[in-house]
Amino acid sequence: MWRLLPSTVPVPQVRNFPLVFACGRGSPQDISGVQVPPGWAGEDSGVHVGVLTDHTLVLAAHLVLPLQAIKSIIERYWWDRIRNPETIRSLLQLVYARPSTIDDDLLQRIVEATQHPEALDAFTSILLAPKTQLSFDEMLAAIACPVCLAYGRDDPWVVPMWGQRLKRALPAAQYLELAPAGHCPHHEVPAAINSIVTSWVAAVEAGRHQELELAQEGACTTFEEADGQVVTVSCLDGAPRNVFEKADSAKWRLGSAWQQARQRGAGAASDGGTNV
């Protein structure tokens, strides 16, 4: 069974957190591989408001809010504004490396998705999603299937630093960086993305994905889009390239070392208790 998520319409990147949860904690034996869509956020955002139940939101201060009331507030003051075509266009222009690809057809398809009877419920549930029990790194550690990450180099929202985090956690993953491409390369540069996905899936099914020329670190190739734009795709080792990425890498490694030390300490304590 495959979990392939590249699409022709940009959708909230929150989709990738449950994807990794399914791969790492669901039924990993049933999953052949994962192609993580561009714009992946890398880990839990840390922005949480409480515990979400079927009908209420329970905040840390034990204040219980009915979900219907929250949804009504969103619908009254926010919903129509954020799904207005011009609002959508202005937001996409902030994160696209190629704004010329934002056409009326794209905007119409996004608006149509918001007209679904349960669209507001889905949007509200995303905003109020509670924190998971496991961190993103913990879920990544449970993944045994092949992983390919195709990333927009020019993404200003979810910068390449997050892709580097995945590469550090999964050294065997294929980490590809596309340029010019921003937050939604699957729409901005579909020829490149489609070629990457189809060739990688075929290679995984044949058991030869590590032999792909583009899977070799340092490899580079180009694709030409329908409008003539040439897209460069590079296979990277995930090493940090600027001061911010280096600081994040150092922080991540310290956190990993601390977590490993805690696990060893817990294991030693457990062994000691058993021997008593």
C-alpha atoms as an extended CHARMM CRD file, in Angstrom:
* protein
*
       276  EXT
         1         1  MET       CA              0.0000000000        0.0000000000        0.0000000000  PROA      1               0.0000000000
         2         2  TRP       CA              1.3400000000        3.4430000000       -0.9750000000  PROA      2               0.0000000000
         3         3  ARG       CA              0.9150000000        6.7690000000        0.7500000000  PROA      3               0.0000000000
         4         4  LEU       CA              1.3840000000        9.3030000000       -2.0510000000  PROA      4               0.0000000000
         5         5  LEU       CA              0.2010000000       12.8260000000       -1.3810000000  PROA      5               0.0000000000
         6         6  PRO       CA              1.3910000000       15.1840000000       -4.1170000000  PROA      6               0.0000000000
         7         7  SER       CA             -1.6250000000       17.0400000000       -5.4740000000  PROA      7               0.0000000000
         8         8  THR       CA             -2.5050000000       19.6980000000       -7.9980000000  PROA      8               0.0000000000
         9         9  VAL       CA             -4.1020000000       21.9690000000       -5.3960000000  PROA      9               0.0000000000
        10        10  PRO       CA             -2.1710000000       23.3960000000       -2.4270000000  PROA      10              0.0000000000
        11        11  VAL       CA             -3.6820000000       22.1210000000        0.8250000000  PROA      11              0.0000000000
        12        12  PRO       CA             -2.7360000000       22.6650000000        4.4890000000  PROA      12              0.0000000000
        13        13  GLN       CA              0.5850000000       21.0490000000        5.3110000000  PROA      13              0.0000000000
        14        14  VAL       CA             -0.9090000000       19.7000000000        8.5420000000  PROA      14              0.0000000000
        15        15  ARG       CA             -1.7750000000       16.6520000000        6.4180000000  PROA      15              0.0000000000
        16        16  ASN       CA              1.7790000000       15.3370000000        6.7740000000  PROA      16              0.0000000000
        17        17  PHE       CA              1.7600000000       14.9410000000       10.5450000000  PROA      17              0.0000000000
        18        18  PRO       CA             -0.9920000000       12.2710000000       10.4810000000  PROA      18              0.0000000000
        19        19  LEU       CA              0.7630000000       10.7220000000        7.4780000000  PROA      19              0.0000000000
        20        20  VAL       CA              3.9150000000       10.1130000000        9.4870000000  PROA      20              0.0000000000
        21        21  PHE       CA              1.8230000000        8.9330000000       12.4290000000  PROA      21              0.0000000000
        22        22  ALA       CA              0.1570000000        6.3560000000       10.1790000000  PROA      22              0.0000000000
        23        23  CYS       CA              3.4950000000        5.1770000000        8.8180000000  PROA      23              0.0000000000
        24        24  GLY       CA              5.2860000000        5.0550000000       12.1550000000  PROA      24              0.0000000000
        25        25  ARG       CA              2.5270000000        4.0260000000       14.5400000000  PROA      25              0.0000000000
        26        26  GLY       CA             -0.2820000000        2.6910000000       12.4020000000  PROA      26              0.0000000000
        27        27  SER       CA              0.4420000000       -0.2620000000       10.1390000000  PROA      27              0.0000000000
        28        28  PRO       CA              4.0150000000        0.2170000000        8.8950000000  PROA      28              0.0000000000
        29        29  GLN       CA              4.1200000000       -3.3280000000        7.5560000000  PROA      29              0.0000000000
        30        30  ASP       CA              1.4360000000       -2.3880000000        5.0210000000  PROA      30              0.0000000000
        31        31  ILE       CA              3.2490000000        0.6600000000        3.6510000000  PROA      31              0.0000000000
        32        32  SER       CA              5.7930000000        0.3320000000        0.8450000000  PROA      32              0.0000000000
        33        33  GLY       CA              7.0680000000        3.8870000000        0.8530000000  PROA      33              0.0000000000
        34        34  VAL       CA              6.2980000000        7.5120000000        1.5530000000  PROA      34              0.0000000000
        35        35  GLN       CA              6.6760000000       10.4660000000       -0.8210000000  PROA      35              0.0000000000
        36        36  VAL       CA              6.4220000000       13.5080000000        1.4090000000  PROA      36              0.0000000000
        37        37  PRO       CA              4.8500000000       16.4380000000       -0.4530000000  PROA      37              0.0000000000
        38        38  PRO       CA              6.6950000000       19.7110000000       -0.7940000000  PROA      38              0.0000000000
        39        39  GLY       CA              6.2110000000       22.2260000000        1.9640000000  PROA      39              0.0000000000
        40        40  TRP       CA              6.4140000000       19.6790000000        4.7640000000  PROA      40              0.0000000000
        41        41  ALA       CA              6.7060000000       21.3570000000        8.1360000000  PROA      41              0.0000000000
        42        42  GLY       CA              9.1300000000       18.9530000000        9.7330000000  PROA      42              0.0000000000
        43        43  GLU       CA              7.6430000000       18.5940000000       13.2020000000  PROA      43              0.0000000000
        44        44  ASP       CA              4.7710000000       19.4770000000       15.4560000000  PROA      44              0.0000000000
        45        45  SER       CA              4.2650000000       23.2370000000       15.4980000000  PROA      45              0.0000000000
        46        46  GLY       CA              3.8590000000       23.3260000000       19.2560000000  PROA      46              0.0000000000
        47        47  VAL       CA              0.7690000000       25.5570000000       18.9870000000  PROA      47              0.0000000000
        48        48  HSD       CA             -1.9760000000       23.7880000000       20.8810000000  PROA      48              0.0000000000
        49        49  VAL       CA             -5.0230000000       24.9580000000       22.7180000000  PROA      49              0.0000000000
        50        50  GLY       CA             -6.1420000000       21.9650000000       24.7380000000  PROA      50              0.0000000000
        51        51  VAL       CA             -7.9690000000       18.6590000000       24.4500000000  PROA      51              0.0000000000
        52        52  LEU       CA            -10.4780000000       18.2750000000       21.6400000000  PROA      52              0.0000000000
        53        53  THR       CA            -13.4950000000       16.0170000000       22.1630000000  PROA      53              0.0000000000
        54        54  ASP       CA            -16.5050000000       15.4080000000       19.9580000000  PROA      54              0.0000000000
        55        55  HSD       CA            -18.3920000000       18.4210000000       21.2760000000  PROA      55              0.0000000000
        56        56  THR       CA            -16.1050000000       20.5180000000       23.4660000000  PROA      56              0.0000000000
        57        57  LEU       CA            -12.6640000000       22.0410000000       23.7350000000  PROA      57              0.0000000000
        58        58  VAL       CA            -11.1160000000       21.6300000000       27.1990000000  PROA      58              0.0000000000
        59        59  LEU       CA             -8.4240000000       24.2320000000       27.8620000000  PROA      59              0.0000000000
        60        60  ALA       CA             -5.5550000000       23.8970000000       30.3110000000  PROA      60              0.0000000000
        61        61  ALA       CA             -7.3900000000       26.1440000000       32.7560000000  PROA      61              0.0000000000
        62        62  HSD       CA            -10.3140000000       23.6730000000       32.7160000000  PROA      62              0.0000000000
        63        63  LEU       CA            -12.4560000000       26.0690000000       30.7430000000  PROA      63              0.0000000000
        64        64  VAL       CA            -14.8350000000       24.0750000000       28.5740000000  PROA      64              0.0000000000
        65        65  LEU       CA            -15.9340000000       25.6740000000       25.3060000000  PROA      65              0.0000000000
        66        66  PRO       CA            -18.6000000000       24.1910000000       23.0190000000  PROA      66              0.0000000000
        67        67  LEU       CA            -17.1750000000       23.4910000000       19.5670000000  PROA      67              0.0000000000
        68        68  GLN       CA            -20.3290000000       24.7830000000       17.9090000000  PROA      68              0.0000000000
        69        69  ALA       CA            -19.7590000000       28.1950000000       19.4900000000  PROA      69              0.0000000000
        70        70  ILE       CA            -16.1430000000       28.2770000000       18.3180000000  PROA      70              0.0000000000
        71        71  LYS       CA            -17.1640000000       27.2410000000       14.8410000000  PROA      71              0.0000000000
        72        72  SER       CA            -19.8300000000       29.9340000000       14.7580000000  PROA      72              0.0000000000
        73        73  ILE       CA            -17.2690000000       32.6010000000       15.6580000000  PROA      73              0.0000000000
        74        74  ILE       CA            -14.9210000000       31.4080000000       12.9010000000  PROA      74              0.0000000000
        75        75  GLU       CA            -17.7520000000       31.3170000000       10.3960000000  PROA      75              0.0000000000
        76        76  ARG       CA            -19.0380000000       34.7760000000       11.3240000000  PROA      76              0.0000000000
        77        77  TYR       CA            -15.7680000000       36.7100000000       11.4630000000  PROA      77              0.0000000000
        78        78  TRP       CA            -13.2000000000       34.7610000000        9.4440000000  PROA      78              0.0000000000
        79        79  TRP       CA            -14.4740000000       32.0050000000        7.1790000000  PROA      79              0.0000000000
        80        80  ASP       CA            -15.7170000000       34.0660000000        4.2170000000  PROA      80              0.0000000000
        81        81  ARG       CA            -12.6670000000       36.3040000000        4.3290000000  PROA      81              0.0000000000
        82        82  ILE       CA            -10.0670000000       33.5710000000        4.1310000000  PROA      82              0.0000000000
        83        83  ARG       CA            -11.8420000000       31.7050000000        1.3240000000  PROA      83              0.0000000000
        84        84  ASN       CA            -12.3470000000       34.8080000000       -0.7840000000  PROA      84              0.0000000000
        85        85  PRO       CA            -10.4840000000       34.2770000000       -4.1180000000  PROA      85              0.0000000000
        86        86  GLU       CA             -8.4930000000       37.4840000000       -3.7780000000  PROA      86              0.0000000000
        87        87  THR       CA             -7.4470000000       36.5570000000       -0.2340000000  PROA      87              0.0000000000
        88        88  ILE       CA             -6.3500000000       33.1490000000       -1.4600000000  PROA      88              0.0000000000
        89        89  ARG       CA             -4.4200000000       34.7180000000       -4.3410000000  PROA      89              0.0000000000
        90        90  SER       CA             -2.6260000000       37.1820000000       -2.0590000000  PROA      90              0.0000000000
        91        91  LEU       CA             -1.6330000000       34.4170000000        0.3630000000  PROA      91              0.0000000000
        92        92  LEU       CA             -0.3380000000       32.1680000000       -2.3950000000  PROA      92              0.0000000000
        93        93  GLN       CA              1.6740000000       35.0100000000       -3.9030000000  PROA      93              0.0000000000
        94        94  LEU       CA              3.5550000000       35.2370000000       -0.6120000000  PROA      94              0.0000000000
        95        95  VAL       CA              4.7560000000       31.6460000000       -0.8200000000  PROA      95              0.0000000000
        96        96  TYR       CA              5.0310000000       30.8880000000       -4.5360000000  PROA      96              0.0000000000
        97        97  ALA       CA              8.4040000000       31.2620000000       -6.2260000000  PROA      97              0.0000000000
        98        98  ARG       CA              6.4720000000       31.4520000000       -9.5090000000  PROA      98              0.0000000000
        99        99  PRO       CA              3.3630000000       33.6020000000       -8.8950000000  PROA      99              0.0000000000
       100       100  SER       CA              2.4950000000       33.4190000000      -12.5960000000  PROA      100             0.0000000000
       101       101  THR       CA              1.2670000000       29.8450000000      -12.0240000000  PROA      101             0.0000000000
       102       102  ILE       CA             -1.5250000000       31.0910000000       -9.7230000000  PROA      102             0.0000000000
       103       103  ASP       CA             -4.3970000000       31.1100000000      -12.2070000000  PROA      103             0.0000000000
       104       104  ASP       CA             -8.1710000000       31.3880000000      -11.9250000000  PROA      104             0.0000000000
       105       105  ASP       CA             -8.6140000000       27.6350000000      -12.2740000000  PROA      105             0.0000000000
       106       106  LEU       CA             -6.4920000000       27.0190000000       -9.1830000000  PROA      106             0.0000000000
       107       107  LEU       CA             -8.3980000000       29.6020000000       -7.1630000000  PROA      107             0.0000000000
       108       108  GLN       CA            -11.7310000000       28.1480000000       -8.2380000000  PROA      108             0.0000000000
       109       109  ARG       CA            -10.7570000000       24.6360000000       -7.1750000000  PROA      109             0.0000000000
       110       110  ILE       CA             -9.6570000000       25.8600000000       -3.7610000000  PROA      110             0.0000000000
       111       111  VAL       CA            -12.8930000000       27.8080000000       -3.3100000000  PROA      111             0.0000000000
       112       112  GLU       CA            -14.9210000000       24.7570000000       -4.3600000000  PROA      112             0.0000000000
       113       113  ALA       CA            -13.2510000000       22.7190000000       -1.6110000000  PROA      113             0.0000000000
       114       114  THR       CA            -14.4370000000       25.2630000000        0.9660000000  PROA      114             0.0000000000
       115       115  GLN       CA            -18.0270000000       24.8580000000       -0.2480000000  PROA      115             0.0000000000
       116       116  HSD       CA            -18.2140000000       21.2650000000        0.9100000000  PROA      116             0.0000000000
       117       117  PRO       CA            -20.8120000000       20.8620000000        3.7210000000  PROA      117             0.0000000000
       118       118  GLU       CA            -18.1260000000       19.7010000000        6.1510000000  PROA      118             0.0000000000
       119       119  ALA       CA            -15.3750000000       22.1110000000        5.0710000000  PROA      119             0.0000000000
       120       120  LEU       CA            -15.8330000000       24.4540000000        8.0280000000  PROA      120             0.0000000000
       121       121  ASP       CA            -15.8320000000       21.4970000000       10.4430000000  PROA      121             0.0000000000
       122       122  ALA       CA            -12.5570000000       20.2610000000        8.9330000000  PROA      122             0.0000000000
       123       123  PHE       CA            -10.9980000000       23.7240000000        9.1150000000  PROA      123             0.0000000000
       124       124  THR       CA            -12.0780000000       24.1470000000       12.7500000000  PROA      124             0.0000000000
       125       125  SER       CA            -10.6830000000       20.7340000000       13.6990000000  PROA      125             0.0000000000
       126       126  ILE       CA             -7.3200000000       21.6650000000       12.1640000000  PROA      126             0.0000000000
       127       127  LEU       CA             -7.1610000000       24.9220000000       14.1080000000  PROA      127             0.0000000000
       128       128  LEU       CA             -8.0480000000       23.2050000000       17.3830000000  PROA      128             0.0000000000
       129       129  ALA       CA             -6.1350000000       19.9600000000       16.9130000000  PROA      129             0.0000000000
       130       130  PRO       CA             -4.6440000000       18.8620000000       20.2680000000  PROA      130             0.0000000000
       131       131  LYS       CA             -1.0510000000       17.8140000000       20.7210000000  PROA      131             0.0000000000
       132       132  THR       CA             -0.1940000000       14.2170000000       19.9070000000  PROA      132             0.0000000000
       133       133  GLN       CA              1.3500000000       11.9430000000       22.5000000000  PROA      133             0.0000000000
       134       134  LEU       CA              4.4570000000       11.3300000000       20.4000000000  PROA      134             0.0000000000
       135       135  SER       CA              6.7420000000       13.9430000000       18.8710000000  PROA      135             0.0000000000
       136       136  PHE       CA              7.3750000000       14.0640000000       15.1490000000  PROA      136             0.0000000000
       137       137  ASP       CA             10.9240000000       12.7310000000       15.6490000000  PROA      137             0.0000000000
       138       138  GLU       CA              9.5800000000        9.8000000000       17.6460000000  PROA      138             0.0000000000
       139       139  MET       CA              7.1940000000        8.9340000000       14.8400000000  PROA      139             0.0000000000
       140       140  LEU       CA              9.9560000000        9.2670000000       12.2660000000  PROA      140             0.0000000000
       141       141  ALA       CA             12.0890000000        6.8300000000       14.2510000000  PROA      141             0.0000000000
       142       142  ALA       CA              9.4350000000        4.1480000000       13.7750000000  PROA      142             0.0000000000
       143       143  ILE       CA              9.3750000000        4.4310000000        9.9750000000  PROA      143             0.0000000000
       144       144  ALA       CA             11.1380000000        1.5710000000        8.2030000000  PROA      144             0.0000000000
       145       145  CYS       CA              9.8860000000        2.1030000000        4.6230000000  PROA      145             0.0000000000
       146       146  PRO       CA             11.7280000000        4.1680000000        1.9820000000  PROA      146             0.0000000000
       147       147  VAL       CA             11.1400000000        7.9270000000        2.1050000000  PROA      147             0.0000000000
       148       148  CYS       CA             11.5310000000       10.5720000000       -0.6010000000  PROA      148             0.0000000000
       149       149  LEU       CA             11.2650000000       14.2620000000        0.2950000000  PROA      149             0.0000000000
       150       150  ALA       CA             10.7960000000       16.7560000000       -2.5410000000  PROA      150             0.0000000000
       151       151  TYR       CA             11.2400000000       20.2930000000       -1.2090000000  PROA      151             0.0000000000
       152       152  GLY       CA             10.8420000000       23.8050000000       -2.5790000000  PROA      152             0.0000000000
       153       153  ARG       CA             14.0890000000       25.6670000000       -1.9740000000  PROA      153             0.0000000000
       154       154  ASP       CA             12.3590000000       29.0450000000       -2.0100000000  PROA      154             0.0000000000
       155       155  ASP       CA              9.5880000000       28.1930000000        0.4700000000  PROA      155             0.0000000000
       156       156  PRO       CA              9.3980000000       31.1810000000        2.8740000000  PROA      156             0.0000000000
       157       157  TRP       CA              6.8960000000       29.5210000000        5.2340000000  PROA      157             0.0000000000
       158       158  VAL       CA              8.4190000000       26.1000000000        5.7800000000  PROA      158             0.0000000000
       159       159  VAL       CA             12.0590000000       26.7950000000        5.0150000000  PROA      159             0.0000000000
       160       160  PRO       CA             14.5010000000       24.0160000000        3.9780000000  PROA      160             0.0000000000
       161       161  MET       CA             15.7180000000       23.7960000000        7.5600000000  PROA      161             0.0000000000
       162       162  TRP       CA             12.7240000000       21.5440000000        8.2530000000  PROA      162             0.0000000000
       163       163  GLY       CA             13.6180000000       19.2230000000        5.4000000000  PROA      163             0.0000000000
       164       164  GLN       CA             17.1010000000       18.9580000000        6.8420000000  PROA      164             0.0000000000
       165       165  ARG       CA             15.5760000000       17.8050000000       10.1200000000  PROA      165             0.0000000000
       166       166  LEU       CA             13.8460000000       14.9260000000        8.3880000000  PROA      166             0.0000000000
       167       167  LYS       CA             17.0700000000       14.0020000000        6.6050000000  PROA      167             0.0000000000
       168       168  ARG       CA             18.9540000000       13.9460000000        9.9130000000  PROA      168             0.0000000000
       169       169  ALA       CA             16.3120000000       11.7290000000       11.4910000000  PROA      169             0.0000000000
       170       170  LEU       CA             16.1460000000        9.4540000000        8.4220000000  PROA      170             0.0000000000
       171       171  PRO       CA             19.6350000000        9.4410000000        6.8530000000  PROA      171             0.0000000000
       172       172  ALA       CA             18.5670000000        6.9450000000        4.1700000000  PROA      172             0.0000000000
       173       173  ALA       CA             15.7770000000        9.2300000000        2.9380000000  PROA      173             0.0000000000
       174       174  GLN       CA             16.1510000000       10.8070000000       -0.4890000000  PROA      174             0.0000000000
       175       175  TYR       CA             16.1630000000       14.5850000000        0.0390000000  PROA      175             0.0000000000
       176       176  LEU       CA             15.5370000000       16.5490000000       -3.1530000000  PROA      176             0.0000000000
       177       177  GLU       CA             15.4820000000       20.3350000000       -3.3780000000  PROA      177             0.0000000000
       178       178  LEU       CA             13.7270000000       22.0450000000       -6.3020000000  PROA      178             0.0000000000
       179       179  ALA       CA             14.4190000000       25.5480000000       -7.5940000000  PROA      179             0.0000000000
       180       180  PRO       CA             12.7520000000       27.7780000000       -8.4290000000  PROA      180             0.0000000000
       181       181  ALA       CA              9.9200000000       26.4360000000       -6.3000000000  PROA      181             0.0000000000
       182       182  GLY       CA              8.1950000000       27.6790000000       -3.1690000000  PROA      182             0.0000000000
       183       183  HSD       CA              5.6160000000       26.2610000000       -0.7890000000  PROA      183             0.0000000000
       184       184  CYS       CA              3.6560000000       24.3080000000       -3.4210000000  PROA      184             0.0000000000
       185       185  PRO       CA              6.0450000000       22.7990000000       -5.9900000000  PROA      185             0.0000000000
       186       186  HSD       CA              3.4580000000       20.1330000000       -6.8500000000  PROA      186             0.0000000000
       187       187  HSD       CA              1.4920000000       22.9790000000       -8.4500000000  PROA      187             0.0000000000
       188       188  GLU       CA              4.2930000000       25.3430000000       -9.4140000000  PROA      188             0.0000000000
       189       189  VAL       CA              6.5190000000       22.7330000000      -11.1110000000  PROA      189             0.0000000000
       190       190  PRO       CA              4.2940000000       19.6880000000      -11.7690000000  PROA      190             0.0000000000
       191       191  ALA       CA              6.4950000000       18.2120000000      -14.5060000000  PROA      191             0.0000000000
       192       192  ALA       CA              9.4240000000       17.9400000000      -12.0980000000  PROA      192             0.0000000000
       193       193  ILE       CA              7.3300000000       16.5760000000       -9.2460000000  PROA      193             0.0000000000
       194       194  ASN       CA              5.4990000000       14.0400000000      -11.4260000000  PROA      194             0.0000000000
       195       195  SER       CA              8.7750000000       12.7580000000      -12.8390000000  PROA      195             0.0000000000
       196       196  ILE       CA             10.3040000000       12.4410000000       -9.3700000000  PROA      196             0.0000000000
       197       197  VAL       CA              7.3030000000       10.5820000000       -7.9710000000  PROA      197             0.0000000000
       198       198  THR       CA              6.7780000000        8.1710000000      -10.8520000000  PROA      198             0.0000000000
       199       199  SER       CA             10.4440000000        7.2170000000      -11.1770000000  PROA      199             0.0000000000
       200       200  TRP       CA             10.8780000000        6.8270000000       -7.4230000000  PROA      200             0.0000000000
       201       201  VAL       CA              7.7530000000        4.6890000000       -6.9690000000  PROA      201             0.0000000000
       202       202  ALA       CA              8.8070000000        2.4110000000       -9.8280000000  PROA      202             0.0000000000
       203       203  ALA       CA             12.3050000000        2.0860000000       -8.3400000000  PROA      203             0.0000000000
       204       204  VAL       CA             10.9650000000        1.2640000000       -4.8690000000  PROA      204             0.0000000000
       205       205  GLU       CA              8.6490000000       -1.3930000000       -6.2790000000  PROA      205             0.0000000000
       206       206  ALA       CA             11.6470000000       -2.8970000000       -8.0750000000  PROA      206             0.0000000000
       207       207  GLY       CA             13.7620000000       -2.6750000000       -4.9230000000  PROA      207             0.0000000000
       208       208  ARG       CA             16.2480000000       -0.3500000000       -6.6120000000  PROA      208             0.0000000000
       209       209  HSD       CA             15.4110000000        3.1200000000       -5.2930000000  PROA      209             0.0000000000
       210       210  GLN       CA             18.8820000000        3.5420000000       -3.7890000000  PROA      210             0.0000000000
       211       211  GLU       CA             20.3410000000        3.0280000000       -7.2560000000  PROA      211             0.0000000000
       212       212  LEU       CA             18.5040000000        5.9530000000       -8.8400000000  PROA      212             0.0000000000
       213       213  GLU       CA             20.9270000000        8.4680000000      -10.2880000000  PROA      213             0.0000000000
       214       214  LEU       CA             19.0660000000       11.3220000000       -8.6400000000  PROA      214             0.0000000000
       215       215  ALA       CA             19.1790000000        9.5060000000       -5.2950000000  PROA      215             0.0000000000
       216       216  GLN       CA             22.9410000000        9.9240000000       -5.0810000000  PROA      216             0.0000000000
       217       217  GLU       CA             23.9290000000       12.8500000000       -2.8600000000  PROA      217             0.0000000000
       218       218  GLY       CA             25.3600000000       15.6210000000       -4.9930000000  PROA      218             0.0000000000
       219       219  ALA       CA             23.4030000000       14.5710000000       -8.0740000000  PROA      219             0.0000000000
       220       220  CYS       CA             21.6250000000       17.2970000000      -10.0120000000  PROA      220             0.0000000000
       221       221  THR       CA             19.2770000000       17.3520000000      -12.9850000000  PROA      221             0.0000000000
       222       222  THR       CA             16.8150000000       19.6920000000      -14.6710000000  PROA      222             0.0000000000
       223       223  PHE       CA             13.2250000000       19.4950000000      -15.8880000000  PROA      223             0.0000000000
       224       224  GLU       CA             11.3940000000       21.8100000000      -18.2430000000  PROA      224             0.0000000000
       225       225  GLU       CA              7.8620000000       22.8750000000      -17.3470000000  PROA      225             0.0000000000
       226       226  ALA       CA              5.0790000000       23.4410000000      -19.8690000000  PROA      226             0.0000000000
       227       227  ASP       CA              5.7100000000       27.1950000000      -19.8530000000  PROA      227             0.0000000000
       228       228  GLY       CA              9.4150000000       26.7350000000      -20.5930000000  PROA      228             0.0000000000
       229       229  GLN       CA             10.6500000000       27.2780000000      -17.0290000000  PROA      229             0.0000000000
       230       230  VAL       CA             13.7110000000       25.1330000000      -16.2900000000  PROA      230             0.0000000000
       231       231  VAL       CA             13.6440000000       23.5960000000      -12.7990000000  PROA      231             0.0000000000
       232       232  THR       CA             16.8020000000       22.3670000000      -11.1080000000  PROA      232             0.0000000000
       233       233  VAL       CA             16.5140000000       19.3520000000       -8.7890000000  PROA      233             0.0000000000
       234       234  SER       CA             19.4190000000       18.5750000000       -6.4600000000  PROA      234             0.0000000000
       235       235  CYS       CA             19.9200000000       15.6260000000       -4.1200000000  PROA      235             0.0000000000
       236       236  LEU       CA             21.3260000000       16.9920000000       -0.8650000000  PROA      236             0.0000000000
       237       237  ASP       CA             22.8130000000       15.4880000000        2.2680000000  PROA      237             0.0000000000
       238       238  GLY       CA             20.7880000000       17.8050000000        4.5100000000  PROA      238             0.0000000000
       239       239  ALA       CA             23.8190000000       19.6270000000        5.8890000000  PROA      239             0.0000000000
       240       240  PRO       CA             23.0810000000       23.1540000000        7.2030000000  PROA      240             0.0000000000
       241       241  ARG       CA             24.1710000000       25.9970000000        4.9230000000  PROA      241             0.0000000000
       242       242  ASN       CA             23.6390000000       29.1880000000        6.9220000000  PROA      242             0.0000000000
       243       243  VAL       CA             23.8500000000       30.3610000000       10.4960000000  PROA      243             0.0000000000
       244       244  PHE       CA             20.1720000000       29.6950000000       11.2410000000  PROA      244             0.0000000000
       245       245  GLU       CA             20.3170000000       26.1730000000        9.8540000000  PROA      245             0.0000000000
       246       246  LYS       CA             23.5490000000       25.4940000000       11.7480000000  PROA      246             0.0000000000
       247       247  ALA       CA             21.9930000000       26.6940000000       15.0020000000  PROA      247             0.0000000000
       248       248  ASP       CA             18.9610000000       24.4890000000       14.4330000000  PROA      248             0.0000000000
       249       249  SER       CA             21.1930000000       21.5120000000       13.6420000000  PROA      249             0.0000000000
       250       250  ALA       CA             23.1480000000       22.0210000000       16.8570000000  PROA      250             0.0000000000
       251       251  LYS       CA             19.9320000000       22.3160000000       18.8620000000  PROA      251             0.0000000000
       252       252  TRP       CA             18.5230000000       19.1690000000       17.2720000000  PROA      252             0.0000000000
       253       253  ARG       CA             21.6650000000       17.1610000000       17.9830000000  PROA      253             0.0000000000
       254       254  LEU       CA             21.7650000000       18.2970000000       21.6080000000  PROA      254             0.0000000000
       255       255  GLY       CA             18.1110000000       17.3400000000       21.9790000000  PROA      255             0.0000000000
       256       256  SER       CA             18.7340000000       13.9390000000       20.4340000000  PROA      256             0.0000000000
       257       257  ALA       CA             21.7140000000       13.3180000000       22.7050000000  PROA      257             0.0000000000
       258       258  TRP       CA             19.6760000000       14.3330000000       25.7560000000  PROA      258             0.0000000000
       259       259  GLN       CA             16.8220000000       12.0490000000       24.7500000000  PROA      259             0.0000000000
       260       260  GLN       CA             19.1790000000        9.1090000000       24.2420000000  PROA      260             0.0000000000
       261       261  ALA       CA             20.7750000000        9.7360000000       27.6210000000  PROA      261             0.0000000000
       262       262  ARG       CA             17.3520000000        9.7410000000       29.2730000000  PROA      262             0.0000000000
       263       263  GLN       CA             16.4280000000        6.4840000000       27.5740000000  PROA      263             0.0000000000
       264       264  ARG       CA             19.6760000000        4.8580000000       28.6840000000  PROA      264             0.0000000000
       265       265  GLY       CA             19.0980000000        6.0930000000       32.2180000000  PROA      265             0.0000000000
       266       266  ALA       CA             15.5550000000        4.7480000000       32.2250000000  PROA      266             0.0000000000
       267       267  GLY       CA             16.7970000000        1.4240000000       30.8910000000  PROA      267             0.0000000000
       268       268  ALA       CA             19.4980000000        1.1870000000       33.5580000000  PROA      268             0.0000000000
       269       269  ALA       CA             17.0050000000        2.0140000000       36.3000000000  PROA      269             0.0000000000
       270       270  SER       CA             14.6460000000       -0.6530000000       34.9860000000  PROA      270             0.0000000000
       271       271  ASP       CA             17.4300000000       -3.2540000000       34.9250000000  PROA      271             0.0000000000
       272       272  GLY       CA             18.4720000000       -2.3160000000       38.4260000000  PROA      272             0.0000000000
       273       273  GLY       CA             14.9330000000       -2.7170000000       39.7070000000  PROA      273             0.0000000000
       274       274  THR       CA             14.6290000000       -6.0970000000       38.0550000000  PROA      274             0.0000000000
       275       275  ASN       CA             17.8250000000       -7.3450000000       39.6540000000  PROA      275             0.0000000000
       276       276  VAL       CA             16.8300000000       -6.3230000000       43.1570000000  PROA      276             0.0000000000
